[in-house]
Structure formats: structure tokens, C-alpha cells
Amino acid sequence: MPDRFSTHATSLVAPATHGFPITPDDAADLPEITRALYIGGAGTAVLVLASGAEITLSGLAAGTMLALRVRQVKATGTTAEQLVGLV
């Protein structure tokens, strides 16, 4: 199928081109640092950002898209579900 944008440079403001399901884990990093994080089910997310800073975001609604560079989603404290990493 044709891709009119295949010759354009990818940047952080461009749409994501890949995604992967996330299972929260207290020890393991994600397979790659995200460009954004999709929250499919409401709750709280405990995240480690690309910088190494750990943050807790509570009151997240289902269907939320977070423009965050995330390296890890902690299992402890994360209640949000159906998480998808977008890159």
C-alpha cells in the first residue's frame, strides 16, 4: 500500500508509527522508550520517564493519551489497564 509520508522525517510531533501492549512490571524496562502512552482503562499509572524521574498520575480516564516519553510502567501502584506504548 502506498505511504505518502514514508520520506518525511519522524519527529516527536509526528503521529506514532508503531505500538505495543504494556504489562506493568516493577523491574523491567519497556522494549523501547515511548513517544506517548495510551490508557485504555481508567486508574492510576506509576511511570518512570526517559529522564529516570518516577511520577504517579492518578485519576486517569479511559481513552487518555499521554504525550510522555516513558521507559517503565511500575506494577506497584498502577491500576490503569489496557496500556499501549506508542512510538
BATORKOL-514378 format. One record per atom (N, C-alpha, C, O): y, z, x; residue number from 1; atom name. Coordinates in Angstrom, 2 decimals. Layout:
! BATORKOL-514378
<nudo y="Y" z="Z" x="X" miti="NUM" marlum="CA"/>
...
//
This chain:
! BATORKOL-514378
<nudo y="-1.16" z="0.00" x="0.84" miti="1" marlum="N"/>
<nudo y="0.00" z="0.00" x="0.00" miti="1" marlum="CA"/>
<nudo y="1.23" z="0.00" x="0.89" miti="1" marlum="C"/>
<nudo y="1.22" z="0.65" x="1.93" miti="1" marlum="O"/>
<nudo y="2.28" z="-0.69" x="0.51" miti="2" marlum="N"/>
<nudo y="3.49" z="-0.75" x="1.33" miti="2" marlum="CA"/>
<nudo y="4.21" z="0.60" x="1.36" miti="2" marlum="C"/>
<nudo y="4.21" z="1.35" x="0.39" miti="2" marlum="O"/>
<nudo y="4.83" z="0.88" x="2.50" miti="3" marlum="N"/>
<nudo y="5.64" z="2.09" x="2.66" miti="3" marlum="CA"/>
<nudo y="6.98" z="1.66" x="3.24" miti="3" marlum="C"/>
<nudo y="7.11" z="1.43" x="4.44" miti="3" marlum="O"/>
<nudo y="7.98" z="1.55" x="2.38" miti="4" marlum="N"/>
<nudo y="9.30" z="1.07" x="2.80" miti="4" marlum="CA"/>
<nudo y="9.96" z="1.98" x="3.82" miti="4" marlum="C"/>
<nudo y="10.88" z="1.56" x="4.52" miti="4" marlum="O"/>
<nudo y="9.51" z="3.21" x="3.91" miti="5" marlum="N"/>
<nudo y="10.17" z="4.18" x="4.77" miti="5" marlum="CA"/>
<nudo y="9.38" z="4.50" x="6.04" miti="5" marlum="C"/>
<nudo y="9.72" z="5.44" x="6.76" miti="5" marlum="O"/>
<nudo y="8.35" z="3.75" x="6.32" miti="6" marlum="N"/>
<nudo y="7.50" z="4.04" x="7.47" miti="6" marlum="CA"/>
<nudo y="8.23" z="3.92" x="8.80" miti="6" marlum="C"/>
<nudo y="7.81" z="4.52" x="9.79" miti="6" marlum="O"/>
<nudo y="9.31" z="3.17" x="8.85" miti="7" marlum="N"/>
<nudo y="10.05" z="3.01" x="10.10" miti="7" marlum="CA"/>
<nudo y="11.22" z="3.98" x="10.22" miti="7" marlum="C"/>
<nudo y="11.93" z="3.98" x="11.23" miti="7" marlum="O"/>
<nudo y="11.43" z="4.82" x="9.21" miti="8" marlum="N"/>
<nudo y="12.50" z="5.81" x="9.26" miti="8" marlum="CA"/>
<nudo y="12.04" z="7.06" x="10.00" miti="8" marlum="C"/>
<nudo y="10.87" z="7.46" x="9.90" miti="8" marlum="O"/>
<nudo y="12.95" z="7.66" x="10.71" miti="9" marlum="N"/>
<nudo y="12.63" z="8.90" x="11.43" miti="9" marlum="CA"/>
<nudo y="12.41" z="10.04" x="10.44" miti="9" marlum="C"/>
<nudo y="13.13" z="10.16" x="9.45" miti="9" marlum="O"/>
<nudo y="11.42" z="10.87" x="10.72" miti="10" marlum="N"/>
<nudo y="11.18" z="12.05" x="9.91" miti="10" marlum="CA"/>
<nudo y="12.11" z="13.16" x="10.36" miti="10" marlum="C"/>
<nudo y="12.30" z="13.37" x="11.56" miti="10" marlum="O"/>
<nudo y="12.70" z="13.85" x="9.40" miti="11" marlum="N"/>
<nudo y="13.59" z="14.98" x="9.72" miti="11" marlum="CA"/>
<nudo y="13.33" z="16.10" x="8.72" miti="11" marlum="C"/>
<nudo y="12.57" z="15.93" x="7.77" miti="11" marlum="O"/>
<nudo y="13.97" z="17.23" x="8.94" miti="12" marlum="N"/>
<nudo y="13.77" z="18.37" x="8.05" miti="12" marlum="CA"/>
<nudo y="14.37" z="18.15" x="6.67" miti="12" marlum="C"/>
<nudo y="14.03" z="18.87" x="5.74" miti="12" marlum="O"/>
<nudo y="15.24" z="17.17" x="6.51" miti="13" marlum="N"/>
<nudo y="15.82" z="16.91" x="5.20" miti="13" marlum="CA"/>
<nudo y="15.09" z="15.77" x="4.48" miti="13" marlum="C"/>
<nudo y="15.40" z="15.46" x="3.33" miti="13" marlum="O"/>
<nudo y="14.13" z="15.15" x="5.15" miti="14" marlum="N"/>
<nudo y="13.34" z="14.09" x="4.53" miti="14" marlum="CA"/>
<nudo y="12.23" z="14.72" x="3.70" miti="14" marlum="C"/>
<nudo y="11.85" z="15.87" x="3.95" miti="14" marlum="O"/>
<nudo y="11.71" z="14.01" x="2.72" miti="15" marlum="N"/>
<nudo y="10.60" z="14.53" x="1.92" miti="15" marlum="CA"/>
<nudo y="9.38" z="14.80" x="2.80" miti="15" marlum="C"/>
<nudo y="9.17" z="14.15" x="3.82" miti="15" marlum="O"/>
<nudo y="8.58" z="15.76" x="2.39" miti="16" marlum="N"/>
<nudo y="7.34" z="16.07" x="3.10" miti="16" marlum="CA"/>
<nudo y="6.40" z="14.88" x="3.03" miti="16" marlum="C"/>
<nudo y="6.40" z="14.13" x="2.06" miti="16" marlum="O"/>
<nudo y="5.59" z="14.73" x="4.06" miti="17" marlum="N"/>
<nudo y="4.63" z="13.63" x="4.10" miti="17" marlum="CA"/>
<nudo y="3.19" z="14.12" x="4.12" miti="17" marlum="C"/>
<nudo y="2.26" z="13.32" x="4.09" miti="17" marlum="O"/>
<nudo y="3.00" z="15.44" x="4.19" miti="18" marlum="N"/>
<nudo y="1.65" z="16.00" x="4.26" miti="18" marlum="CA"/>
<nudo y="1.67" z="17.40" x="3.67" miti="18" marlum="C"/>
<nudo y="2.71" z="18.06" x="3.68" miti="18" marlum="O"/>
<nudo y="0.56" z="17.85" x="3.16" miti="19" marlum="N"/>
<nudo y="0.45" z="19.20" x="2.64" miti="19" marlum="CA"/>
<nudo y="-0.94" z="19.74" x="2.84" miti="19" marlum="C"/>
<nudo y="-1.90" z="18.99" x="3.03" miti="19" marlum="O"/>
<nudo y="-1.05" z="21.07" x="2.79" miti="20" marlum="N"/>
<nudo y="-2.35" z="21.71" x="2.94" miti="20" marlum="CA"/>
<nudo y="-2.35" z="23.04" x="2.19" miti="20" marlum="C"/>
<nudo y="-1.33" z="23.72" x="2.12" miti="20" marlum="O"/>
<nudo y="-3.51" z="23.41" x="1.62" miti="21" marlum="N"/>
<nudo y="-3.60" z="24.69" x="0.92" miti="21" marlum="CA"/>
<nudo y="-3.54" z="25.84" x="1.92" miti="21" marlum="C"/>
<nudo y="-4.01" z="25.72" x="3.05" miti="21" marlum="O"/>
<nudo y="-2.95" z="26.94" x="1.49" miti="22" marlum="N"/>
<nudo y="-2.82" z="28.11" x="2.35" miti="22" marlum="CA"/>
<nudo y="-3.60" z="29.27" x="1.77" miti="22" marlum="C"/>
<nudo y="-3.44" z="29.63" x="0.60" miti="22" marlum="O"/>
<nudo y="-4.46" z="29.86" x="2.59" miti="23" marlum="N"/>
<nudo y="-5.12" z="31.11" x="2.27" miti="23" marlum="CA"/>
<nudo y="-4.47" z="32.18" x="3.13" miti="23" marlum="C"/>
<nudo y="-4.59" z="32.13" x="4.36" miti="23" marlum="O"/>
<nudo y="-3.79" z="33.14" x="2.53" miti="24" marlum="N"/>
<nudo y="-3.14" z="34.19" x="3.33" miti="24" marlum="CA"/>
<nudo y="-4.14" z="34.88" x="4.25" miti="24" marlum="C"/>
<nudo y="-5.28" z="35.14" x="3.87" miti="24" marlum="O"/>
<nudo y="-3.66" z="35.19" x="5.47" miti="25" marlum="N"/>
<nudo y="-4.51" z="35.80" x="6.49" miti="25" marlum="CA"/>
<nudo y="-3.62" z="36.66" x="7.39" miti="25" marlum="C"/>
<nudo y="-2.56" z="36.21" x="7.82" miti="25" marlum="O"/>
<nudo y="-4.04" z="37.88" x="7.66" miti="26" marlum="N"/>
<nudo y="-3.23" z="38.78" x="8.48" miti="26" marlum="CA"/>
<nudo y="-3.28" z="38.45" x="9.97" miti="26" marlum="C"/>
<nudo y="-2.43" z="38.92" x="10.72" miti="26" marlum="O"/>
<nudo y="-4.24" z="37.65" x="10.40" miti="27" marlum="N"/>
<nudo y="-4.37" z="37.38" x="11.83" miti="27" marlum="CA"/>
<nudo y="-4.09" z="35.93" x="12.22" miti="27" marlum="C"/>
<nudo y="-3.48" z="35.68" x="13.26" miti="27" marlum="O"/>
<nudo y="-4.52" z="34.99" x="11.41" miti="28" marlum="N"/>
<nudo y="-4.47" z="33.58" x="11.80" miti="28" marlum="CA"/>
<nudo y="-3.16" z="32.90" x="11.41" miti="28" marlum="C"/>
<nudo y="-2.64" z="33.10" x="10.31" miti="28" marlum="O"/>
<nudo y="-2.65" z="32.10" x="12.34" miti="29" marlum="N"/>
<nudo y="-1.50" z="31.25" x="12.03" miti="29" marlum="CA"/>
<nudo y="-1.96" z="30.08" x="11.16" miti="29" marlum="C"/>
<nudo y="-3.15" z="29.77" x="11.11" miti="29" marlum="O"/>
<nudo y="-1.02" z="29.44" x="10.49" miti="30" marlum="N"/>
<nudo y="-1.31" z="28.23" x="9.73" miti="30" marlum="CA"/>
<nudo y="-1.68" z="27.11" x="10.71" miti="30" marlum="C"/>
<nudo y="-1.38" z="27.23" x="11.90" miti="30" marlum="O"/>
<nudo y="-2.32" z="26.04" x="10.24" miti="31" marlum="N"/>
<nudo y="-2.68" z="24.95" x="11.14" miti="31" marlum="CA"/>
<nudo y="-1.46" z="24.29" x="11.78" miti="31" marlum="C"/>
<nudo y="-1.55" z="23.72" x="12.87" miti="31" marlum="O"/>
<nudo y="-0.32" z="24.35" x="11.10" miti="32" marlum="N"/>
<nudo y="0.95" z="23.88" x="11.67" miti="32" marlum="CA"/>
<nudo y="2.10" z="24.57" x="10.94" miti="32" marlum="C"/>
<nudo y="1.95" z="25.02" x="9.81" miti="32" marlum="O"/>
<nudo y="3.23" z="24.64" x="11.61" miti="33" marlum="N"/>
<nudo y="4.42" z="25.25" x="11.01" miti="33" marlum="CA"/>
<nudo y="4.92" z="24.35" x="9.89" miti="33" marlum="C"/>
<nudo y="5.01" z="23.14" x="10.05" miti="33" marlum="O"/>
<nudo y="5.24" z="24.96" x="8.76" miti="34" marlum="N"/>
<nudo y="5.62" z="24.18" x="7.59" miti="34" marlum="CA"/>
<nudo y="7.08" z="23.73" x="7.64" miti="34" marlum="C"/>
<nudo y="7.88" z="24.25" x="8.41" miti="34" marlum="O"/>
<nudo y="7.38" z="22.77" x="6.81" miti="35" marlum="N"/>
<nudo y="8.75" z="22.35" x="6.53" miti="35" marlum="CA"/>
<nudo y="9.21" z="23.06" x="5.26" miti="35" marlum="C"/>
<nudo y="10.39" z="23.35" x="5.08" miti="35" marlum="O"/>
<nudo y="8.24" z="23.33" x="4.38" miti="36" marlum="N"/>
<nudo y="8.52" z="24.01" x="3.11" miti="36" marlum="CA"/>
<nudo y="7.23" z="24.66" x="2.63" miti="36" marlum="C"/>
<nudo y="6.13" z="24.33" x="3.09" miti="36" marlum="O"/>
<nudo y="7.39" z="25.57" x="1.70" miti="37" marlum="N"/>
<nudo y="6.25" z="26.29" x="1.13" miti="37" marlum="CA"/>
<nudo y="6.36" z="26.21" x="-0.38" miti="37" marlum="C"/>
<nudo y="7.40" z="26.53" x="-0.96" miti="37" marlum="O"/>
<nudo y="5.28" z="25.78" x="-1.04" miti="38" marlum="N"/>
<nudo y="5.23" z="25.71" x="-2.49" miti="38" marlum="CA"/>
<nudo y="4.47" z="26.92" x="-3.01" miti="38" marlum="C"/>
<nudo y="3.39" z="27.24" x="-2.51" miti="38" marlum="O"/>
<nudo y="5.03" z="27.60" x="-4.01" miti="39" marlum="N"/>
<nudo y="4.41" z="28.76" x="-4.63" miti="39" marlum="CA"/>
<nudo y="3.92" z="28.34" x="-6.02" miti="39" marlum="C"/>
<nudo y="4.73" z="28.11" x="-6.92" miti="39" marlum="O"/>
<nudo y="2.60" z="28.23" x="-6.19" miti="40" marlum="N"/>
<nudo y="2.05" z="27.80" x="-7.47" miti="40" marlum="CA"/>
<nudo y="1.93" z="28.92" x="-8.49" miti="40" marlum="C"/>
<nudo y="2.02" z="28.67" x="-9.69" miti="40" marlum="O"/>
<nudo y="1.72" z="30.14" x="-8.02" miti="41" marlum="N"/>
<nudo y="1.56" z="31.29" x="-8.91" miti="41" marlum="CA"/>
<nudo y="2.49" z="32.41" x="-8.51" miti="41" marlum="C"/>
<nudo y="2.59" z="32.74" x="-7.32" miti="41" marlum="O"/>
<nudo y="3.18" z="32.99" x="-9.46" miti="42" marlum="N"/>
<nudo y="4.23" z="33.99" x="-9.23" miti="42" marlum="CA"/>
<nudo y="3.74" z="35.19" x="-8.43" miti="42" marlum="C"/>
<nudo y="2.55" z="35.53" x="-8.45" miti="42" marlum="O"/>
<nudo y="4.67" z="35.81" x="-7.71" miti="43" marlum="N"/>
<nudo y="4.36" z="37.04" x="-6.98" miti="43" marlum="CA"/>
<nudo y="5.24" z="37.24" x="-5.77" miti="43" marlum="C"/>
<nudo y="6.39" z="36.80" x="-5.74" miti="43" marlum="O"/>
<nudo y="4.68" z="37.91" x="-4.79" miti="44" marlum="N"/>
<nudo y="5.35" z="38.24" x="-3.53" miti="44" marlum="CA"/>
<nudo y="4.67" z="37.50" x="-2.40" miti="44" marlum="C"/>
<nudo y="3.46" z="37.30" x="-2.42" miti="44" marlum="O"/>
<nudo y="5.46" z="37.08" x="-1.40" miti="45" marlum="N"/>
<nudo y="4.91" z="36.43" x="-0.22" miti="45" marlum="CA"/>
<nudo y="5.43" z="37.15" x="1.02" miti="45" marlum="C"/>
<nudo y="6.64" z="37.33" x="1.19" miti="45" marlum="O"/>
<nudo y="4.51" z="37.54" x="1.88" miti="46" marlum="N"/>
<nudo y="4.86" z="38.12" x="3.18" miti="46" marlum="CA"/>
<nudo y="4.65" z="37.02" x="4.21" miti="46" marlum="C"/>
<nudo y="3.53" z="36.55" x="4.43" miti="46" marlum="O"/>
<nudo y="5.74" z="36.61" x="4.85" miti="47" marlum="N"/>
<nudo y="5.74" z="35.42" x="5.70" miti="47" marlum="CA"/>
<nudo y="6.17" z="35.76" x="7.12" miti="47" marlum="C"/>
<nudo y="6.99" z="36.65" x="7.34" miti="47" marlum="O"/>
<nudo y="5.61" z="35.02" x="8.08" miti="48" marlum="N"/>
<nudo y="6.12" z="35.03" x="9.45" miti="48" marlum="CA"/>
<nudo y="6.74" z="33.66" x="9.66" miti="48" marlum="C"/>
<nudo y="6.06" z="32.64" x="9.58" miti="48" marlum="O"/>
<nudo y="8.04" z="33.65" x="9.94" miti="49" marlum="N"/>
<nudo y="8.76" z="32.40" x="10.13" miti="49" marlum="CA"/>
<nudo y="8.49" z="31.82" x="11.52" miti="49" marlum="C"/>
<nudo y="7.90" z="32.48" x="12.37" miti="49" marlum="O"/>
<nudo y="8.92" z="30.59" x="11.73" miti="50" marlum="N"/>
<nudo y="8.73" z="29.93" x="13.01" miti="50" marlum="CA"/>
<nudo y="9.32" z="30.75" x="14.15" miti="50" marlum="C"/>
<nudo y="8.80" z="30.70" x="15.27" miti="50" marlum="O"/>
<nudo y="10.38" z="31.49" x="13.89" miti="51" marlum="N"/>
<nudo y="11.04" z="32.31" x="14.92" miti="51" marlum="CA"/>
<nudo y="10.24" z="33.55" x="15.28" miti="51" marlum="C"/>
<nudo y="10.51" z="34.19" x="16.30" miti="51" marlum="O"/>
<nudo y="9.24" z="33.90" x="14.44" miti="52" marlum="N"/>
<nudo y="8.47" z="35.12" x="14.65" miti="52" marlum="CA"/>
<nudo y="8.91" z="36.26" x="13.74" miti="52" marlum="C"/>
<nudo y="8.24" z="37.29" x="13.67" miti="52" marlum="O"/>
<nudo y="10.03" z="36.08" x="13.05" miti="53" marlum="N"/>
<nudo y="10.52" z="37.12" x="12.13" miti="53" marlum="CA"/>
<nudo y="9.60" z="37.22" x="10.93" miti="53" marlum="C"/>
<nudo y="9.18" z="36.21" x="10.37" miti="53" marlum="O"/>
<nudo y="9.28" z="38.45" x="10.52" miti="54" marlum="N"/>
<nudo y="8.46" z="38.68" x="9.33" miti="54" marlum="CA"/>
<nudo y="9.38" z="39.06" x="8.19" miti="54" marlum="C"/>
<nudo y="10.22" z="39.94" x="8.32" miti="54" marlum="O"/>
<nudo y="9.21" z="38.37" x="7.05" miti="55" marlum="N"/>
<nudo y="10.03" z="38.66" x="5.87" miti="55" marlum="CA"/>
<nudo y="9.13" z="38.80" x="4.66" miti="55" marlum="C"/>
<nudo y="8.03" z="38.25" x="4.61" miti="55" marlum="O"/>
<nudo y="9.60" z="39.55" x="3.68" miti="56" marlum="N"/>
<nudo y="8.90" z="39.70" x="2.40" miti="56" marlum="CA"/>
<nudo y="9.81" z="39.17" x="1.31" miti="56" marlum="C"/>
<nudo y="10.95" z="39.62" x="1.17" miti="56" marlum="O"/>
<nudo y="9.32" z="38.22" x="0.55" miti="57" marlum="N"/>
<nudo y="10.06" z="37.65" x="-0.57" miti="57" marlum="CA"/>
<nudo y="9.35" z="38.06" x="-1.85" miti="57" marlum="C"/>
<nudo y="8.19" z="37.68" x="-2.07" miti="57" marlum="O"/>
<nudo y="10.03" z="38.82" x="-2.68" miti="58" marlum="N"/>
<nudo y="9.40" z="39.28" x="-3.93" miti="58" marlum="CA"/>
<nudo y="10.06" z="38.62" x="-5.12" miti="58" marlum="C"/>
<nudo y="11.16" z="38.08" x="-5.02" miti="58" marlum="O"/>
<nudo y="9.38" z="38.68" x="-6.24" miti="59" marlum="N"/>
<nudo y="9.91" z="38.09" x="-7.47" miti="59" marlum="CA"/>
<nudo y="9.90" z="36.57" x="-7.47" miti="59" marlum="C"/>
<nudo y="10.70" z="35.95" x="-8.17" miti="59" marlum="O"/>
<nudo y="9.01" z="35.97" x="-6.69" miti="60" marlum="N"/>
<nudo y="8.93" z="34.51" x="-6.65" miti="60" marlum="CA"/>
<nudo y="8.31" z="33.98" x="-7.94" miti="60" marlum="C"/>
<nudo y="7.28" z="34.48" x="-8.39" miti="60" marlum="O"/>
<nudo y="8.93" z="33.00" x="-8.51" miti="61" marlum="N"/>
<nudo y="8.43" z="32.39" x="-9.74" miti="61" marlum="CA"/>
<nudo y="7.42" z="31.28" x="-9.42" miti="61" marlum="C"/>
<nudo y="7.50" z="30.64" x="-8.38" miti="61" marlum="O"/>
<nudo y="6.50" z="31.07" x="-10.34" miti="62" marlum="N"/>
<nudo y="5.57" z="29.95" x="-10.20" miti="62" marlum="CA"/>
<nudo y="6.38" z="28.65" x="-10.16" miti="62" marlum="C"/>
<nudo y="7.33" z="28.47" x="-10.92" miti="62" marlum="O"/>
<nudo y="5.97" z="27.76" x="-9.28" miti="63" marlum="N"/>
<nudo y="6.66" z="26.48" x="-9.16" miti="63" marlum="CA"/>
<nudo y="7.83" z="26.49" x="-8.19" miti="63" marlum="C"/>
<nudo y="8.58" z="25.52" x="-8.11" miti="63" marlum="O"/>
<nudo y="7.99" z="27.58" x="-7.45" miti="64" marlum="N"/>
<nudo y="9.09" z="27.70" x="-6.50" miti="64" marlum="CA"/>
<nudo y="8.78" z="26.92" x="-5.23" miti="64" marlum="C"/>
<nudo y="7.66" z="26.94" x="-4.73" miti="64" marlum="O"/>
<nudo y="9.80" z="26.21" x="-4.71" miti="65" marlum="N"/>
<nudo y="9.70" z="25.52" x="-3.44" miti="65" marlum="CA"/>
<nudo y="10.66" z="26.22" x="-2.49" miti="65" marlum="C"/>
<nudo y="11.85" z="26.33" x="-2.76" miti="65" marlum="O"/>
<nudo y="10.13" z="26.71" x="-1.37" miti="66" marlum="N"/>
<nudo y="10.94" z="27.41" x="-0.38" miti="66" marlum="CA"/>
<nudo y="11.11" z="26.53" x="0.85" miti="66" marlum="C"/>
<nudo y="10.12" z="26.14" x="1.47" miti="66" marlum="O"/>
<nudo y="12.33" z="26.22" x="1.22" miti="67" marlum="N"/>
<nudo y="12.61" z="25.42" x="2.40" miti="67" marlum="CA"/>
<nudo y="12.60" z="26.33" x="3.62" miti="67" marlum="C"/>
<nudo y="13.65" z="26.66" x="4.18" miti="67" marlum="O"/>
<nudo y="11.40" z="26.74" x="4.03" miti="68" marlum="N"/>
<nudo y="11.24" z="27.67" x="5.14" miti="68" marlum="CA"/>
<nudo y="10.22" z="27.12" x="6.14" miti="68" marlum="C"/>
<nudo y="9.22" z="26.53" x="5.75" miti="68" marlum="O"/>
<nudo y="10.50" z="27.33" x="7.42" miti="69" marlum="N"/>
<nudo y="9.55" z="26.99" x="8.47" miti="69" marlum="CA"/>
<nudo y="8.66" z="28.21" x="8.69" miti="69" marlum="C"/>
<nudo y="9.05" z="29.16" x="9.36" miti="69" marlum="O"/>
<nudo y="7.47" z="28.16" x="8.13" miti="70" marlum="N"/>
<nudo y="6.55" z="29.29" x="8.11" miti="70" marlum="CA"/>
<nudo y="5.39" z="29.03" x="9.07" miti="70" marlum="C"/>
<nudo y="4.81" z="27.94" x="9.08" miti="70" marlum="O"/>
<nudo y="5.06" z="30.04" x="9.88" miti="71" marlum="N"/>
<nudo y="3.92" z="29.93" x="10.80" miti="71" marlum="CA"/>
<nudo y="2.71" z="30.71" x="10.32" miti="71" marlum="C"/>
<nudo y="1.58" z="30.40" x="10.70" miti="71" marlum="O"/>
<nudo y="2.94" z="31.73" x="9.45" miti="72" marlum="N"/>
<nudo y="1.82" z="32.53" x="8.96" miti="72" marlum="CA"/>
<nudo y="2.17" z="33.13" x="7.60" miti="72" marlum="C"/>
<nudo y="3.32" z="33.48" x="7.35" miti="72" marlum="O"/>
<nudo y="1.18" z="33.22" x="6.73" miti="73" marlum="N"/>
<nudo y="1.31" z="33.92" x="5.46" miti="73" marlum="CA"/>
<nudo y="0.35" z="35.10" x="5.52" miti="73" marlum="C"/>
<nudo y="-0.86" z="34.91" x="5.61" miti="73" marlum="O"/>
<nudo y="0.90" z="36.30" x="5.47" miti="74" marlum="N"/>
<nudo y="0.09" z="37.52" x="5.58" miti="74" marlum="CA"/>
<nudo y="-0.68" z="37.77" x="4.28" miti="74" marlum="C"/>
<nudo y="-0.16" z="37.54" x="3.19" miti="74" marlum="O"/>
<nudo y="-1.92" z="38.25" x="4.42" miti="75" marlum="N"/>
<nudo y="-2.71" z="38.61" x="3.24" miti="75" marlum="CA"/>
<nudo y="-2.22" z="39.93" x="2.66" miti="75" marlum="C"/>
<nudo y="-2.13" z="40.09" x="1.44" miti="75" marlum="O"/>
<nudo y="-1.92" z="40.87" x="3.54" miti="76" marlum="N"/>
<nudo y="-1.46" z="42.18" x="3.10" miti="76" marlum="CA"/>
<nudo y="-0.07" z="42.06" x="2.51" miti="76" marlum="C"/>
<nudo y="0.88" z="41.70" x="3.20" miti="76" marlum="O"/>
<nudo y="0.05" z="42.36" x="1.23" miti="77" marlum="N"/>
<nudo y="1.33" z="42.32" x="0.55" miti="77" marlum="CA"/>
<nudo y="1.61" z="41.03" x="-0.19" miti="77" marlum="C"/>
<nudo y="2.52" z="40.99" x="-1.02" miti="77" marlum="O"/>
<nudo y="0.86" z="39.97" x="0.09" miti="78" marlum="N"/>
<nudo y="1.07" z="38.69" x="-0.60" miti="78" marlum="CA"/>
<nudo y="0.28" z="38.69" x="-1.90" miti="78" marlum="C"/>
<nudo y="-0.95" z="38.84" x="-1.89" miti="78" marlum="O"/>
<nudo y="0.98" z="38.52" x="-3.01" miti="79" marlum="N"/>
<nudo y="0.33" z="38.43" x="-4.32" miti="79" marlum="CA"/>
<nudo y="0.53" z="37.06" x="-4.95" miti="79" marlum="C"/>
<nudo y="-0.16" z="36.71" x="-5.91" miti="79" marlum="O"/>
<nudo y="1.47" z="36.27" x="-4.42" miti="80" marlum="N"/>
<nudo y="1.68" z="34.90" x="-4.91" miti="80" marlum="CA"/>
<nudo y="0.41" z="34.09" x="-4.67" miti="80" marlum="C"/>
<nudo y="-0.32" z="34.33" x="-3.71" miti="80" marlum="O"/>
<nudo y="0.15" z="33.13" x="-5.54" miti="81" marlum="N"/>
<nudo y="-1.08" z="32.36" x="-5.48" miti="81" marlum="CA"/>
<nudo y="-0.80" z="30.87" x="-5.40" miti="81" marlum="C"/>
<nudo y="0.33" z="30.42" x="-5.58" miti="81" marlum="O"/>
<nudo y="-1.84" z="30.12" x="-5.12" miti="82" marlum="N"/>
<nudo y="-1.79" z="28.65" x="-5.07" miti="82" marlum="CA"/>
<nudo y="-0.67" z="28.20" x="-4.13" miti="82" marlum="C"/>
<nudo y="0.20" z="27.41" x="-4.51" miti="82" marlum="O"/>
<nudo y="-0.72" z="28.70" x="-2.91" miti="83" marlum="N"/>
<nudo y="0.29" z="28.38" x="-1.90" miti="83" marlum="CA"/>
<nudo y="-0.08" z="27.07" x="-1.22" miti="83" marlum="C"/>
<nudo y="-1.24" z="26.81" x="-0.92" miti="83" marlum="O"/>
<nudo y="0.94" z="26.24" x="-0.99" miti="84" marlum="N"/>
<nudo y="0.74" z="24.97" x="-0.31" miti="84" marlum="CA"/>
<nudo y="1.80" z="24.83" x="0.77" miti="84" marlum="C"/>
<nudo y="2.99" z="25.00" x="0.52" miti="84" marlum="O"/>
<nudo y="1.35" z="24.53" x="1.98" miti="85" marlum="N"/>
<nudo y="2.27" z="24.25" x="3.09" miti="85" marlum="CA"/>
<nudo y="2.61" z="22.76" x="3.07" miti="85" marlum="C"/>
<nudo y="1.72" z="21.92" x="2.95" miti="85" marlum="O"/>
<nudo y="3.88" z="22.45" x="3.19" miti="86" marlum="N"/>
<nudo y="4.33" z="21.07" x="3.20" miti="86" marlum="CA"/>
<nudo y="4.97" z="20.76" x="4.55" miti="86" marlum="C"/>
<nudo y="5.77" z="21.54" x="5.07" miti="86" marlum="O"/>
<nudo y="4.60" z="19.62" x="5.12" miti="87" marlum="N"/>
<nudo y="5.13" z="19.22" x="6.42" miti="87" marlum="CA"/>
<nudo y="5.58" z="17.77" x="6.39" miti="87" marlum="C"/>
<nudo y="6.06" z="17.25" x="7.40" miti="87" marlum="O"/>
//
